[in-house]
Amino acid sequence: MYVIVAGVNTISRRLIEDLVKNHDVVVVEEDEKEAESIYHTGATVVNGSPSSLSVLEDAGVSKADVLVSTLSQPNRNMVISMIGKKFGVPKIVARVEDKGYSDIYDMLEINTVEYTDIVYSEFLSVIEHPSMRKIANVGADKEIIEMVVSEGSRFLNLRIDEVPEIREYPENKAEIVSVLREGDVKKPSDTLRLKKGDSMIMIVEKDARSEMNKIF
């Protein structure tokens, strides 16, 4: 895919580094030093204002498959998104910190990432659910997590088919997809008995996090 990323910052640097592995990436950044900081990634860099129509044209917005705006200024993200709509970019993703813009983005059918909510939820998760480690999001309402079986865990010495018998276990909201044991990946067969140090890789609905943590 041909991807344009507007703005170089803490969020976009890692995104750019990942995207260039499989896609043609053009980065638009007006600060020269910030632009120079991502030359090593192999992305094409356009030095100019990402909210400028002419600069986005130079970046190839008319042929872009994806336009991502990660700026901290909500008005500029909106302008960039609207330029993308004008040129018919199939997928536009904008960073949102002010929820007052959400209705407009919805009306324009623009994908949004609510940055402040993500940061808040991750801090809260680490504080309240220390036995869990989130690996990735799966859609809007599920995530892949890792939970390590400790000495005091209620999962210790249970067979996989016995896990749903735990009273608080959210059976319809959590699924064990694999178990990592001493470097090996074990299929979660019914007869597999969980041992101390096993890492359970699970797909869990986000609202089931607290239930899982109480069990551990």
C-alpha positions as CSV (number, residue, x, y, z in Angstrom):
1,M,0.0,0.0,0.0
2,Y,1.0,3.6,-0.5
3,V,0.8,5.2,3.0
4,I,1.2,8.9,3.9
5,V,1.9,9.7,7.5
6,A,1.4,13.4,8.6
7,G,3.7,14.4,11.4
8,V,6.8,13.0,13.1
9,N,6.3,12.4,16.8
10,T,6.4,9.8,19.5
11,I,3.4,8.0,18.1
12,S,4.3,8.1,14.4
13,R,8.0,7.1,14.7
14,R,7.3,3.6,15.7
15,L,4.4,3.4,13.3
16,I,6.6,4.5,10.4
17,E,9.3,2.0,11.3
18,D,6.8,-0.9,11.2
19,L,5.0,0.3,8.1
20,V,8.1,0.6,5.9
21,K,8.7,-3.1,6.2
22,N,5.8,-3.9,4.0
23,H,4.5,-0.7,2.4
24,D,5.6,2.4,0.5
25,V,5.6,5.1,3.1
26,V,5.8,8.9,2.6
27,V,6.2,11.1,5.7
28,V,5.2,14.8,5.7
29,E,6.9,16.9,8.4
30,E,7.6,20.6,8.5
31,D,10.3,20.6,11.2
32,E,13.6,19.8,9.4
33,K,15.2,18.2,12.4
34,E,12.2,16.0,13.1
35,A,12.1,15.0,9.4
36,E,15.8,14.1,9.5
37,S,15.2,11.9,12.5
38,I,13.3,9.3,10.4
39,Y,15.5,9.2,7.3
40,H,17.1,6.0,8.6
41,T,13.8,4.2,8.2
42,G,13.8,4.3,4.5
43,A,10.6,6.2,4.2
44,T,10.3,9.0,1.7
45,V,10.3,12.4,3.5
46,V,8.6,15.5,2.3
47,N,9.7,18.6,4.3
48,G,6.6,20.9,4.5
49,S,3.4,21.5,6.4
50,P,1.2,18.4,6.3
51,S,-1.9,20.6,6.5
52,S,-1.0,22.3,3.2
53,L,-2.9,21.2,0.1
54,S,0.1,21.7,-2.2
55,V,2.5,19.8,0.2
56,L,0.1,16.8,0.4
57,E,-0.2,16.9,-3.4
58,D,3.6,16.7,-3.6
59,A,3.5,13.7,-1.2
60,G,1.1,11.9,-3.6
61,V,-2.1,12.1,-1.8
62,S,-4.1,11.5,-5.0
63,K,-2.7,8.0,-5.2
64,A,-2.5,7.2,-1.5
65,D,-4.3,4.1,-0.1
66,V,-4.0,5.3,3.5
67,L,-3.6,8.8,5.0
68,V,-2.6,8.9,8.7
69,S,-2.6,12.2,10.7
70,T,-0.9,11.9,14.1
71,L,-0.5,15.6,15.0
72,S,-1.4,16.9,18.4
73,Q,-3.3,19.9,17.0
74,P,-7.0,18.8,16.4
75,N,-7.7,21.5,13.9
76,R,-4.8,20.5,11.7
77,N,-5.7,16.8,11.9
78,M,-9.2,17.7,10.7
79,V,-7.9,19.8,7.8
80,I,-5.6,16.9,6.7
81,S,-8.4,14.5,6.9
82,M,-10.7,16.7,4.8
83,I,-8.0,17.0,2.2
84,G,-7.7,13.3,2.1
85,K,-11.5,13.0,1.6
86,K,-11.3,15.5,-1.2
87,F,-8.8,13.3,-3.0
88,G,-10.7,10.1,-2.4
89,V,-8.2,8.4,-0.1
90,P,-9.8,5.0,0.7
91,K,-8.7,5.0,4.4
92,I,-8.0,8.0,6.6
93,V,-7.0,7.6,10.2
94,A,-6.8,10.6,12.5
95,R,-5.5,11.1,16.1
96,V,-8.2,12.5,18.3
97,E,-7.7,14.0,21.8
98,D,-10.7,16.2,21.9
99,K,-13.9,14.1,21.7
100,G,-15.8,17.2,20.5
101,Y,-14.5,16.3,17.0
102,S,-15.7,12.7,17.1
103,D,-19.2,13.5,15.6
104,I,-17.6,15.3,12.7
105,Y,-15.2,12.5,12.0
106,D,-18.1,10.0,12.2
107,M,-20.1,12.1,9.7
108,L,-17.1,12.2,7.3
109,E,-16.6,8.4,7.8
110,I,-13.0,8.9,9.0
111,N,-11.3,6.4,11.3
112,T,-10.1,7.8,14.6
113,V,-7.8,6.8,17.4
114,E,-8.6,8.4,20.7
115,Y,-5.1,8.9,22.0
116,T,-5.8,10.0,25.5
117,D,-8.1,7.1,26.1
118,I,-5.5,4.6,25.0
119,V,-2.8,6.0,27.2
120,Y,-5.2,6.2,30.2
121,S,-6.5,2.6,29.7
122,E,-3.0,1.2,29.4
123,F,-1.8,2.9,32.6
124,L,-4.8,1.7,34.5
125,S,-4.4,-1.8,33.2
126,V,-0.7,-2.0,34.3
127,I,-1.6,-0.6,37.8
128,E,-4.7,-2.7,38.4
129,H,-3.9,-5.9,36.5
130,P,-0.2,-6.5,37.1
131,S,-0.4,-10.2,36.3
132,M,-1.5,-9.5,32.7
133,R,0.5,-8.3,29.7
134,K,-1.3,-7.0,26.7
135,I,0.2,-8.2,23.4
136,A,-2.2,-6.7,20.8
137,N,-5.7,-5.5,20.2
138,V,-8.1,-7.7,18.2
139,G,-10.7,-5.5,16.7
140,A,-12.4,-2.9,18.9
141,D,-13.4,-5.0,21.9
142,K,-10.9,-7.8,22.3
143,E,-7.2,-8.1,23.0
144,I,-4.5,-10.8,23.1
145,I,-3.0,-11.0,26.6
146,E,-0.3,-13.1,28.3
147,M,-0.9,-14.3,31.8
148,V,1.9,-16.2,33.7
149,V,0.8,-19.0,36.1
150,S,2.4,-18.1,39.4
151,E,2.6,-20.0,42.7
152,G,-0.6,-18.5,44.1
153,S,-2.6,-18.7,40.9
154,R,-5.9,-20.5,40.9
155,F,-4.9,-21.9,37.4
156,L,-2.0,-23.8,38.9
157,N,-2.2,-27.6,38.4
158,L,-5.6,-27.3,36.6
159,R,-6.3,-29.1,33.3
160,I,-7.4,-26.9,30.5
161,D,-10.9,-28.4,30.6
162,E,-11.1,-27.6,34.3
163,V,-10.4,-23.8,33.8
164,P,-14.1,-22.9,32.9
165,E,-15.2,-24.5,36.2
166,I,-13.6,-21.6,38.1
167,R,-16.7,-19.7,39.3
168,E,-15.4,-16.2,38.3
169,Y,-14.0,-17.4,34.9
170,P,-15.6,-15.4,32.1
171,E,-16.1,-18.5,29.9
172,N,-17.7,-16.7,26.9
173,K,-15.3,-13.8,27.1
174,A,-11.9,-15.5,27.3
175,E,-10.3,-18.2,25.2
176,I,-6.9,-19.9,25.8
177,V,-5.2,-20.2,22.4
178,S,-1.8,-21.5,23.4
179,V,0.5,-22.2,26.4
180,L,4.2,-21.4,26.4
181,R,6.3,-23.7,28.5
182,E,10.1,-23.6,28.7
183,G,10.4,-22.2,25.2
184,D,7.9,-24.6,23.7
185,V,4.4,-23.9,22.4
186,K,1.8,-26.3,23.7
187,K,-1.7,-26.7,22.2
188,P,-4.3,-26.1,24.9
189,S,-5.7,-29.6,24.8
190,D,-8.2,-30.6,27.5
191,T,-5.7,-32.8,29.2
192,L,-2.9,-30.3,29.4
193,R,-2.2,-29.5,33.1
194,L,-1.0,-26.0,33.8
195,K,2.3,-25.6,35.7
196,K,4.1,-22.8,37.5
197,G,5.8,-20.5,35.0
198,D,3.5,-21.4,32.1
199,S,2.4,-18.4,30.0
200,M,-1.2,-18.6,28.9
201,I,-1.8,-16.7,25.6
202,M,-5.5,-15.7,25.6
203,I,-8.0,-13.7,23.6
204,V,-10.1,-11.8,26.1
205,E,-12.9,-9.3,25.8
206,K,-11.7,-6.0,27.2
207,D,-14.4,-5.8,29.8
208,A,-13.2,-9.2,31.2
209,R,-9.8,-8.0,32.3
210,S,-10.7,-7.3,35.9
211,E,-12.4,-10.8,36.2
212,M,-9.3,-12.5,34.9
213,N,-7.0,-10.6,37.3
214,K,-9.1,-11.6,40.3
215,I,-8.8,-15.3,39.4
216,F,-5.0,-15.0,39.2
